[in-house]
Amino acid sequence: IKDGKLSQIEKDNLDKIKLEYGITDKDLQNIHKIQASAVFNKISSDQRITEDEKESLSLILDHFGLSVKDFDFNQKNFNKYYAMALIDKGMLPTVNPENFKVPVIMKNGEIIHFGSEANLVKVKKVMEKMFYSGLSGSIKIMKGMRYRWGTIQPTIAHKEVSAIEDSGVLYITNQRVGFIGSRKQFSVLYSKISGFELRADGLYIFKDGKEVPYIVTLSDYEVPLSIISSILNE
């Protein structure tokens, strides 16, 4: 299975070896786990998992009697690499609305392509330091008494910080991009979006007629941005 596949002839040969030497599945359990991990690492090496690679892995696990919990399997990476392979072929992944984490009221012909935990962020200015400047001085008039002159002007320095407004789910459909949290939510049709921009502090979504953009943060941006790019370029 070094090629990531296990043909029927290879399965039969393995079964013959087991029978000939009296080897049990228990004897082979650790070997099977190691080989399953090797196969998963191989098909993940290019950060793409095709439908054929997915099927091959499934057949190997079935033959070995393993589940994804039995070896070094990364579900997050699998989902990402499988989705990216679909997008590369022009096929967007789909999410069953019944299995979605938040209630999205679907429109006619709407398909959910992506959903992920996200934070809605707001950029605000906070006072960092206060400086005092200006000419001033004092003159001694008599013991214990001085005359002060001049002016002191305060100068306030601000900086911008990102603060989480709400936590929830960012979803992407074939018609819009939206966010649903416990306190705040938004939904923007693609026709109303003037631009997307990925910055250090999150994904900026600019809406026509709205001066301040929506800002969301995700654990990974590659899949959602690839989906959005594919939809906008249709």
C-alpha positions in Angstrom: 0.0 0.0 0.0 3.0 2.3 -0.4 1.1 3.8 -3.4 -1.9 4.6 -1.2 -4.0 1.9 -2.7 -5.0 -1.7 -1.9 -6.2 -3.7 -4.9 -8.4 -6.9 -4.6 -5.4 -9.0 -5.6 -3.3 -7.4 -2.9 -6.1 -8.0 -0.3 -6.2 -11.7 -1.4 -2.4 -12.1 -1.0 -2.5 -10.5 2.5 -5.3 -12.9 3.5 -3.2 -15.9 2.2 -0.2 -14.8 4.3 -2.4 -14.5 7.4 -3.8 -17.9 6.8 -0.5 -19.5 6.0 1.3 -18.2 9.1 -1.7 -18.2 11.5 -1.6 -14.5 12.0 -4.6 -12.9 13.6 -6.0 -9.4 13.2 -4.9 -8.6 16.8 -1.3 -9.5 15.8 -1.5 -7.1 12.9 -3.4 -4.3 14.7 -0.3 -2.0 15.3 1.0 -2.6 11.8 -2.4 -1.7 10.3 -2.5 1.5 12.3 1.0 2.5 11.2 0.2 1.8 7.6 -3.1 3.7 7.7 -1.2 6.7 9.1 1.4 6.4 6.3 -1.4 6.4 3.7 -3.1 9.4 5.1 0.2 11.3 5.3 0.9 10.4 1.7 -2.4 11.6 0.2 -2.2 14.7 2.3 1.4 15.6 1.3 0.3 18.0 -1.5 -2.5 19.5 0.7 -5.1 18.1 -1.7 -7.2 15.0 -1.2 -9.0 13.9 -4.3 -12.2 11.7 -4.5 -10.0 8.7 -5.6 -7.7 9.2 -2.7 -10.6 9.5 -0.3 -12.1 6.3 -1.7 -8.7 4.4 -1.5 -8.3 5.4 2.2 -11.8 4.3 2.9 -11.2 0.9 1.3 -8.0 0.4 3.2 -9.6 1.2 6.5 -12.5 -1.2 5.8 -10.1 -4.0 5.0 -8.0 -3.4 8.1 -11.1 -2.9 10.3 -10.1 0.5 11.4 -11.8 3.8 12.0 -10.3 7.3 11.8 -10.0 7.3 15.6 -7.6 4.4 15.5 -4.6 6.1 13.8 -3.0 9.5 13.2 -5.8 11.1 11.4 -6.5 14.9 11.3 -10.1 15.6 10.5 -9.6 19.3 10.1 -6.8 18.8 7.5 -8.8 16.2 5.7 -11.8 18.5 5.4 -9.7 21.4 4.2 -7.6 19.4 1.6 -10.7 17.6 0.3 -12.5 20.9 -0.1 -9.6 22.5 -1.9 -9.3 19.6 -4.3 -13.0 20.0 -5.2 -12.6 23.8 -5.7 -9.5 23.2 -8.0 -11.9 21.2 -10.2 -14.5 23.8 -10.2 -16.8 21.9 -7.8 -17.7 23.8 -4.7 -18.2 21.8 -1.4 -21.7 21.7 0.0 -23.0 21.7 3.6 -26.3 20.0 4.5 -28.5 22.8 6.2 -29.9 20.1 8.6 -26.4 19.5 10.0 -25.6 23.2 10.2 -24.7 24.6 13.6 -26.9 27.7 13.3 -30.4 28.2 11.8 -30.0 29.8 8.4 -33.2 30.6 6.6 -32.6 29.4 3.1 -33.7 31.3 0.1 -35.0 29.7 -3.2 -32.2 27.9 -4.9 -29.7 28.7 -2.1 -26.8 26.2 -1.3 -24.5 26.5 1.6 -20.9 25.9 0.6 -19.1 26.7 3.9 -19.6 27.2 7.6 -17.0 27.8 10.3 -16.8 29.1 13.8 -15.8 32.8 13.7 -15.5 36.0 15.7 -17.1 39.3 14.7 -14.5 42.0 15.4 -14.7 45.8 15.8 -11.7 48.1 15.4 -11.8 51.0 17.9 -9.5 53.7 19.1 -8.2 53.7 22.7 -6.1 56.2 24.5 -2.5 55.0 24.8 -0.7 57.9 26.4 -1.2 61.5 27.4 1.7 64.0 26.9 1.9 67.6 28.3 3.7 70.2 26.3 4.2 74.0 26.2 6.4 76.7 27.7 6.1 77.3 31.4 8.2 78.5 34.4 8.0 80.0 37.8 9.6 83.0 39.7 10.2 83.1 43.4 8.4 86.1 44.9 9.1 85.5 48.5 9.7 82.6 50.9 7.2 79.9 50.3 5.5 81.7 47.4 6.2 81.4 43.6 4.5 82.9 40.6 3.9 80.4 37.7 3.6 81.5 34.1 3.0 79.9 30.7 0.6 77.2 29.4 0.6 73.4 29.5 -1.3 71.7 26.6 -2.3 68.1 26.9 -1.7 65.8 23.9 -3.4 62.5 23.7 -2.0 59.6 21.7 -4.4 56.9 20.4 -4.0 53.5 18.9 -6.4 51.2 17.1 -7.2 47.8 18.7 -9.4 44.9 17.7 -12.1 43.8 20.1 -14.4 40.8 19.7 -18.0 41.9 19.5 -19.5 38.5 19.2 -18.7 34.8 18.5 -20.7 32.7 16.1 -20.6 31.1 12.7 -19.6 32.6 9.3 -21.4 31.0 6.4 -21.0 31.2 2.7 -23.7 30.3 0.2 -24.1 30.7 -3.6 -26.0 33.9 -3.0 -24.5 35.6 0.1 -22.0 35.8 3.0 -23.4 36.0 6.5 -22.6 35.7 10.2 -24.8 34.6 13.0 -23.8 35.1 16.6 -25.6 35.2 19.9 -26.0 39.0 19.8 -25.1 40.2 16.3 -25.6 39.0 12.8 -25.4 40.1 9.2 -26.1 38.9 5.7 -24.8 40.5 2.5 -25.7 39.5 -1.0 -22.8 39.3 -3.4 -24.3 42.1 -5.5 -24.1 44.4 -2.5 -20.5 43.5 -1.6 -17.9 46.0 -2.9 -14.8 44.1 -1.8 -13.1 41.6 0.4 -9.7 42.1 1.9 -7.7 39.8 4.1 -5.6 41.8 6.7 -3.6 40.8 9.7 -6.6 41.3 12.0 -9.1 39.4 9.9 -11.3 39.3 6.8 -12.7 42.7 5.9 -16.1 42.6 4.1 -17.0 45.9 2.5 -20.7 46.5 1.7 -22.0 49.2 -0.6 -23.4 52.1 1.4 -21.8 51.0 4.6 -18.8 53.1 5.7 -17.4 50.6 8.3 -16.7 47.1 7.0 -17.6 43.9 8.7 -14.5 42.1 10.1 -14.5 38.4 11.0 -11.6 36.2 12.2 -11.4 32.5 11.3 -8.9 29.7 12.2 -8.1 29.4 8.4 -9.0 31.5 5.5 -7.9 29.5 2.5 -11.1 27.5 1.8 -13.6 30.3 2.3 -11.6 32.8 0.2 -11.2 30.2 -2.5 -15.0 29.6 -2.5 -15.8 33.3 -2.6 -13.3 33.8 -5.4 -14.8 31.0 -7.4 -18.3 32.4 -7.1 -17.3 35.9 -7.9 -15.4 34.8 -11.0 -18.3 32.7 -12.5 
